[in-house]
Amino acid sequence: MSCFKKGLSLSAALLAGALLLTACGGAPASSASSVPASSVASSEAAEQPEEPAMKYTQTPTVPTETYKEEADFADFLSKAEPGLVIPGLAENLIPQGMDQCDETGILYISGYYTTDGKSSAILAVDTATGELTAEYLLLNAGGTPFDGHVGGVAVSEDTLYVSGQKQNGLYTICAIPLKDLPAEGSHEVKLEQTIPVPVSPSFLSCSHGYLWVGNFYHPGADYPLSDGMKYTTASADGEDYGCYIMGYDLSKGSLSVADGDDYAQPDVVLVGPNKIQGVVVGEDDTVTLSQSYGRKNNASLLHYSLALGETLDTMLTVQGRDVPGYILDSKRLKESVTAMPMTEALADAKDGGIYVLFESGAIHYANGTFRTDHVWKIKF
């Protein structure tokens, strides 16, 4: 704890003490030290550059919550509750990724613009207060605006990962040291460290000690297989799955690409159904997926039973090598909950719940149905 009041410099405090001694019969102050402390503080404050004003707000964008009386969502509404207002909606940002820092309780939410050349952003919200505390405007390493889709955000003990863009024909994720993200204010952040991955990084998560990187697969809407996983996997439901969620064991250290490889090689792969937008792997031997597509189509939260390390469902080929695989299909499904349209990322909460991000509150989707401008939290 500081010994001085916030906003008062050390030199001003010492000067004020000297003046106090004079008033009490102490040593006389020299003419050079007889300048009022307020003048010194004002002069020093004037020399400090002004911090840029925050660009984003938490302004609600959904005036009428039409989902409340909808029977389709009764189960979701009985298990979930709305929380903080999603930041950036009124400024036309479209939310995508989300994860929480376990140590600080800060929830990081990423978003992008439909207009090329505008910096995508990551916004930090304190879950204890529900208030926006910081914003990070993303730049390429060269200082130009980074306008990627930023579909996923994942937070480990010391690093924030965010979905990157293709580089030299390879999908990438970007790594930002948490120490480079100030807790408050508006800041520009360069994405200088990129890591190639086998799948299009549509969503990310740090959960159960792993970094998870998954692709959105929906061939009927022109979302094809990823370049590094050009095959489908049969499921118990009679469907061929093409969503592959790469799992990287963070206890083995930071992600890297081995000599001779194109991508960071995963330790395990989860295979999921079409239209997946988010994932959380729970400490309670469960996996939850966010499944949605379209501003007027109901979403689903799919809750599976899976203990990492149990008997494998299959082996999957990644970069010519076998990787342990688990298939998230009806054999493992415990529960499916219908939610309002446009669920996006999921993040595990400290109390065992799961945060659910929606993008329907974005102004871009003002003509959607059953919109919401809150982050929700559900408990299964």
C-alpha positions as CSV (number, residue, x, y, z in Angstrom):
1,M,0.0,0.0,0.0
2,S,1.3,3.5,-0.9
3,C,2.1,5.9,1.9
4,F,0.7,8.8,-0.1
5,K,-2.7,9.6,-1.4
6,K,-3.2,8.7,-5.0
7,G,-2.4,11.5,-7.4
8,L,0.1,13.3,-5.1
9,S,3.8,12.9,-6.2
10,L,6.7,12.1,-3.8
11,S,8.3,15.5,-4.3
12,A,5.1,17.3,-3.6
13,A,4.6,15.2,-0.4
14,L,8.1,16.1,0.8
15,L,7.6,19.8,0.1
16,A,4.3,19.7,1.9
17,G,6.1,18.2,4.9
18,A,8.8,21.0,4.8
19,L,6.1,23.6,4.9
20,L,4.4,21.9,7.8
21,L,7.7,22.0,9.8
22,T,8.0,25.7,9.1
23,A,4.5,26.3,10.4
24,C,5.4,24.4,13.5
25,G,8.6,26.3,14.3
26,G,10.9,23.9,12.5
27,A,13.7,24.8,10.1
28,P,12.7,27.7,7.8
29,A,12.0,26.8,4.2
30,S,14.2,28.4,1.5
31,S,12.8,30.6,-1.1
32,A,13.3,27.8,-3.7
33,S,11.2,25.5,-1.6
34,S,8.4,27.9,-0.8
35,V,6.5,27.1,-4.0
36,P,3.0,25.8,-3.1
37,A,2.7,22.0,-3.2
38,S,-0.4,22.3,-5.3
39,S,1.6,24.2,-8.0
40,V,4.3,21.5,-8.1
41,A,1.7,18.7,-8.3
42,S,-0.2,20.6,-11.1
43,S,3.1,21.1,-13.0
44,E,4.0,17.5,-12.8
45,A,0.5,16.4,-13.8
46,A,0.7,18.6,-16.8
47,E,3.9,16.9,-17.9
48,Q,2.2,13.4,-17.9
49,P,0.7,12.4,-21.3
50,E,-3.0,11.9,-21.2
51,E,-4.2,8.3,-21.4
52,P,-6.5,7.7,-24.4
53,A,-10.2,7.6,-23.5
54,M,-11.9,4.3,-23.6
55,K,-13.5,3.6,-26.9
56,Y,-16.0,0.9,-25.8
57,T,-18.9,0.9,-23.4
58,Q,-21.4,-1.5,-22.0
59,T,-24.4,0.1,-23.5
60,P,-27.4,-2.3,-23.8
61,T,-28.7,-2.9,-27.3
62,V,-31.7,-5.1,-26.8
63,P,-34.6,-3.1,-25.5
64,T,-37.1,-6.0,-25.4
65,E,-36.2,-9.5,-24.1
66,T,-38.6,-11.5,-26.3
67,Y,-37.2,-14.8,-25.3
68,K,-38.6,-14.8,-21.8
69,E,-42.0,-16.4,-22.7
70,E,-40.7,-18.7,-25.4
71,A,-41.4,-22.3,-24.4
72,D,-38.3,-23.6,-26.4
73,F,-36.0,-21.9,-23.9
74,A,-37.7,-22.9,-20.7
75,D,-35.0,-25.4,-19.8
76,F,-32.2,-23.0,-20.5
77,L,-33.9,-20.2,-18.5
78,S,-34.3,-22.5,-15.5
79,K,-30.6,-23.5,-15.5
80,A,-29.1,-20.1,-16.6
81,E,-29.1,-16.5,-15.6
82,P,-28.0,-13.3,-17.3
83,G,-25.0,-11.5,-16.0
84,L,-22.8,-8.7,-17.2
85,V,-23.7,-6.6,-20.3
86,I,-21.5,-7.6,-23.2
87,P,-19.2,-4.6,-24.0
88,G,-18.7,-3.1,-27.4
89,L,-22.1,-3.9,-28.8
90,A,-23.2,-0.3,-29.2
91,E,-19.9,0.5,-30.9
92,N,-20.7,-2.1,-33.6
93,L,-18.3,-4.7,-32.3
94,I,-19.4,-8.3,-33.0
95,P,-18.4,-10.6,-30.0
96,Q,-16.8,-13.9,-30.7
97,G,-14.3,-15.4,-28.2
98,M,-14.3,-15.4,-24.4
99,D,-12.3,-16.9,-21.5
100,Q,-11.6,-16.0,-17.9
101,C,-8.3,-15.6,-16.0
102,D,-8.6,-17.8,-12.9
103,E,-6.3,-15.6,-10.8
104,T,-7.9,-12.2,-11.4
105,G,-11.4,-13.1,-12.4
106,I,-11.2,-11.0,-15.5
107,L,-13.3,-12.1,-18.4
108,Y,-11.7,-11.4,-21.8
109,I,-14.1,-11.0,-24.8
110,S,-12.9,-10.6,-28.3
111,G,-14.8,-9.0,-31.2
112,Y,-14.4,-7.9,-34.8
113,Y,-15.9,-5.5,-37.3
114,T,-17.5,-6.4,-40.7
115,T,-15.5,-3.4,-42.2
116,D,-12.0,-4.3,-43.3
117,G,-9.2,-2.3,-41.9
118,K,-10.7,-1.7,-38.4
119,S,-8.8,-3.1,-35.5
120,S,-10.4,-6.1,-33.8
121,A,-10.4,-5.8,-30.0
122,I,-10.2,-7.7,-26.8
123,L,-12.2,-6.3,-23.9
124,A,-11.6,-7.0,-20.2
125,V,-14.5,-7.2,-17.8
126,D,-14.2,-7.7,-14.0
127,T,-16.6,-10.5,-13.1
128,A,-16.7,-9.3,-9.5
129,T,-18.3,-6.0,-10.5
130,G,-19.5,-6.7,-14.0
131,E,-17.7,-3.6,-15.3
132,L,-15.5,-3.0,-18.3
133,T,-12.0,-2.2,-17.0
134,A,-9.7,-2.3,-20.1
135,E,-9.7,-2.6,-23.9
136,Y,-6.9,-3.8,-26.2
137,L,-7.0,-2.7,-29.8
138,L,-5.2,-5.3,-31.9
139,L,-2.4,-4.5,-34.3
140,N,-0.3,-6.6,-36.6
141,A,3.4,-6.9,-35.8
142,G,4.1,-4.0,-38.2
143,G,1.7,-1.7,-36.5
144,T,-1.2,-1.8,-39.0
145,P,-4.8,-2.7,-37.7
146,F,-5.4,-6.4,-37.2
147,D,-8.9,-7.0,-38.5
148,G,-9.2,-10.8,-38.1
149,H,-12.3,-12.6,-37.0
150,V,-10.8,-13.3,-33.5
151,G,-13.2,-16.3,-33.1
152,G,-11.5,-17.6,-30.0
153,V,-9.8,-16.4,-26.8
154,A,-8.1,-18.6,-24.2
155,V,-6.3,-17.6,-21.1
156,S,-3.6,-19.8,-19.4
157,E,-1.6,-18.9,-16.2
158,D,0.6,-16.4,-18.1
159,T,-0.6,-16.1,-21.7
160,L,-3.7,-15.0,-23.6
161,Y,-4.2,-16.8,-26.9
162,V,-6.4,-15.4,-29.6
163,S,-7.3,-16.7,-33.1
164,G,-5.0,-15.4,-35.8
165,Q,-5.1,-15.2,-39.5
166,K,-3.5,-17.4,-42.2
167,Q,0.2,-16.8,-42.6
168,N,2.1,-18.5,-45.5
169,G,-0.9,-20.7,-46.0
170,L,-1.1,-21.9,-42.4
171,Y,-3.7,-21.3,-39.8
172,T,-2.4,-19.5,-36.7
173,I,-3.2,-18.5,-33.2
174,C,-1.5,-15.6,-31.5
175,A,0.1,-15.5,-28.0
176,I,0.1,-12.4,-25.8
177,P,1.9,-12.4,-22.4
178,L,-0.7,-11.4,-19.8
179,K,1.9,-9.1,-18.3
180,D,1.6,-7.0,-21.5
181,L,-2.1,-6.4,-20.9
182,P,-2.6,-3.5,-18.4
183,A,-5.5,-4.0,-16.0
184,E,-7.1,-0.7,-16.8
185,G,-7.5,1.8,-19.7
186,S,-7.3,1.7,-23.5
187,H,-4.2,0.2,-25.1
188,E,-2.9,-0.9,-28.5
189,V,-1.4,-4.4,-28.5
190,K,0.7,-5.8,-31.3
191,L,0.3,-9.5,-32.2
192,E,3.9,-10.5,-32.5
193,Q,4.0,-14.2,-31.6
194,T,2.0,-16.6,-33.9
195,I,1.8,-20.4,-33.7
196,P,0.6,-22.5,-36.7
197,V,-2.2,-25.0,-35.9
198,P,-3.7,-27.8,-38.0
199,V,-7.3,-26.4,-38.0
200,S,-9.0,-23.1,-38.6
201,P,-9.1,-21.6,-35.1
202,S,-12.8,-20.8,-35.0
203,F,-12.9,-21.1,-31.2
204,L,-10.4,-21.6,-28.3
205,S,-10.5,-22.5,-24.6
206,C,-8.1,-23.1,-21.8
207,S,-9.8,-25.7,-19.5
208,H,-8.8,-28.8,-17.7
209,G,-5.1,-27.9,-18.1
210,Y,-5.3,-27.9,-21.9
211,L,-5.4,-25.3,-24.6
212,W,-8.2,-26.3,-27.0
213,V,-8.3,-25.1,-30.6
214,G,-11.3,-26.1,-32.8
215,N,-12.8,-25.4,-36.2
216,F,-16.3,-24.5,-37.3
217,Y,-17.5,-27.2,-39.8
218,H,-20.7,-26.7,-41.7
219,P,-20.2,-27.8,-45.3
220,G,-23.7,-26.9,-46.3
221,A,-22.9,-23.3,-45.7
222,D,-19.4,-23.4,-47.3
223,Y,-17.4,-24.0,-44.1
224,P,-15.3,-26.9,-45.2
225,L,-12.7,-29.2,-43.6
226,S,-9.5,-27.5,-42.4
227,D,-6.3,-27.9,-44.4
228,G,-4.5,-29.9,-41.7
229,M,-7.4,-32.3,-41.2
230,K,-8.8,-33.2,-44.6
231,Y,-11.0,-36.1,-43.6
232,T,-14.2,-36.8,-41.7
233,T,-14.8,-39.2,-38.8
234,A,-17.9,-41.5,-38.5
235,S,-20.1,-41.0,-35.5
236,A,-22.7,-43.1,-33.7
237,D,-25.3,-40.8,-35.1
238,G,-24.7,-41.8,-38.7
239,E,-23.1,-38.4,-39.5
240,D,-19.6,-37.8,-40.6
241,Y,-18.0,-35.3,-38.3
242,G,-15.5,-32.7,-39.4
243,C,-15.1,-30.5,-36.3
244,Y,-11.7,-31.3,-34.8
245,I,-10.7,-29.8,-31.4
246,M,-7.0,-30.0,-30.9
247,G,-5.9,-30.4,-27.2
248,Y,-2.5,-29.2,-26.1
249,D,-1.4,-30.3,-22.6
250,L,-0.1,-27.0,-21.1
251,S,1.8,-28.9,-18.4
252,K,4.3,-29.8,-21.1
253,G,5.2,-26.2,-21.6
254,S,4.5,-23.6,-24.2
255,L,3.3,-24.4,-27.6
256,S,5.9,-24.8,-30.3
257,V,6.4,-26.4,-33.7
258,A,8.8,-29.3,-33.9
259,D,11.5,-29.4,-36.5
260,G,10.0,-30.9,-39.7
261,D,6.4,-30.1,-38.7
262,D,4.1,-27.5,-40.2
263,Y,1.9,-27.1,-37.0
264,A,2.0,-27.5,-33.3
265,Q,1.2,-31.2,-32.7
266,P,-1.7,-31.9,-30.4
267,D,-1.7,-34.3,-27.5
268,V,-5.4,-35.3,-27.9
269,V,-8.2,-34.5,-30.3
270,L,-11.9,-34.2,-29.7
271,V,-14.2,-34.8,-32.6
272,G,-17.5,-32.9,-32.6
273,P,-20.6,-32.4,-34.7
274,N,-21.3,-29.6,-37.2
275,K,-21.7,-25.9,-36.3
276,I,-19.7,-25.8,-33.1
277,Q,-18.8,-22.3,-31.8
278,G,-17.3,-23.0,-28.4
279,V,-16.0,-25.6,-25.9
280,V,-15.3,-26.1,-22.2
281,V,-13.7,-29.3,-20.9
282,G,-14.7,-29.6,-17.2
283,E,-12.9,-30.8,-14.2
284,D,-16.0,-33.0,-13.6
285,D,-15.3,-35.3,-16.6
286,T,-17.6,-33.4,-18.9
287,V,-17.3,-31.5,-22.2
288,T,-19.8,-28.8,-23.2
289,L,-20.1,-27.5,-26.7
290,S,-21.9,-24.4,-28.1
291,Q,-23.7,-25.2,-31.3
292,S,-25.3,-22.5,-33.4
293,Y,-25.6,-21.0,-36.9
294,G,-27.8,-18.2,-38.1
295,R,-29.5,-15.2,-36.4
296,K,-32.9,-16.8,-36.4
297,N,-32.1,-20.4,-35.6
298,N,-32.2,-21.7,-32.0
299,A,-28.8,-22.7,-30.6
300,S,-27.9,-25.8,-28.5
301,L,-25.6,-26.4,-25.6
302,L,-24.4,-30.0,-25.8
303,H,-23.2,-31.6,-22.5
304,Y,-21.1,-34.8,-22.8
305,S,-19.6,-37.3,-20.4
306,L,-15.8,-37.6,-21.0
307,A,-12.8,-38.3,-18.8
308,L,-9.6,-37.6,-20.5
309,G,-7.4,-40.7,-20.2
310,E,-10.3,-43.1,-20.4
311,T,-10.5,-45.7,-23.2
312,L,-10.0,-44.1,-26.6
313,D,-12.7,-44.0,-29.2
314,T,-10.2,-43.8,-32.1
315,M,-6.8,-42.7,-33.3
316,L,-6.6,-39.7,-35.5
317,T,-3.9,-38.8,-38.0
318,V,-2.3,-35.4,-37.6
319,Q,0.8,-34.6,-39.6
320,G,1.2,-38.3,-40.5
321,R,1.2,-39.4,-36.8
322,D,-1.5,-41.0,-34.6
323,V,-3.1,-38.9,-31.9
324,P,-5.5,-40.2,-29.3
325,G,-9.1,-39.2,-30.1
326,Y,-12.6,-39.1,-28.5
327,I,-15.8,-38.7,-30.4
328,L,-18.5,-36.4,-29.0
329,D,-21.7,-38.1,-30.3
330,S,-24.9,-39.5,-28.9
331,K,-23.0,-42.3,-27.0
332,R,-21.5,-39.6,-24.7
333,L,-24.3,-37.0,-24.7
334,K,-25.8,-36.4,-21.3
335,E,-27.9,-33.4,-22.0
336,S,-28.9,-31.0,-24.8
337,V,-30.3,-27.6,-23.9
338,T,-31.9,-25.4,-26.4
339,A,-30.8,-21.7,-26.1
340,M,-31.5,-18.5,-27.9
341,P,-29.8,-18.0,-31.3
342,M,-26.2,-17.2,-31.8
343,T,-24.4,-18.7,-28.9
344,E,-20.6,-18.3,-29.3
345,A,-17.8,-19.0,-26.8
346,L,-18.0,-20.8,-23.5
347,A,-15.8,-20.3,-20.5
348,D,-15.7,-22.1,-17.2
349,A,-16.6,-20.0,-14.1
350,K,-15.0,-20.3,-10.7
351,D,-18.2,-21.6,-9.1
352,G,-18.5,-24.6,-11.5
353,G,-20.9,-22.8,-13.9
354,I,-20.2,-22.1,-17.5
355,Y,-20.3,-18.6,-19.1
356,V,-22.1,-18.4,-22.4
357,L,-21.4,-15.6,-24.9
358,F,-24.0,-14.5,-27.5
359,E,-23.4,-12.4,-30.6
360,S,-27.1,-11.7,-31.2
361,G,-26.8,-8.4,-29.3
362,A,-24.5,-6.9,-32.0
363,I,-26.1,-4.1,-34.0
364,H,-25.2,-6.1,-37.1
365,Y,-27.8,-8.7,-36.1
366,A,-30.5,-6.2,-35.1
367,N,-33.0,-8.2,-37.2
368,G,-32.3,-11.4,-35.4
369,T,-34.8,-13.2,-33.2
370,F,-34.7,-13.7,-29.4
371,R,-31.7,-11.4,-29.0
372,T,-29.7,-10.9,-25.8
373,D,-27.0,-8.5,-24.8
374,H,-25.8,-10.3,-21.7
375,V,-23.2,-13.0,-20.9
376,W,-25.2,-15.8,-19.3
377,K,-24.0,-18.4,-16.8
378,I,-25.5,-21.9,-16.8
379,K,-25.1,-24.9,-14.5
380,F,-25.8,-28.4,-15.6
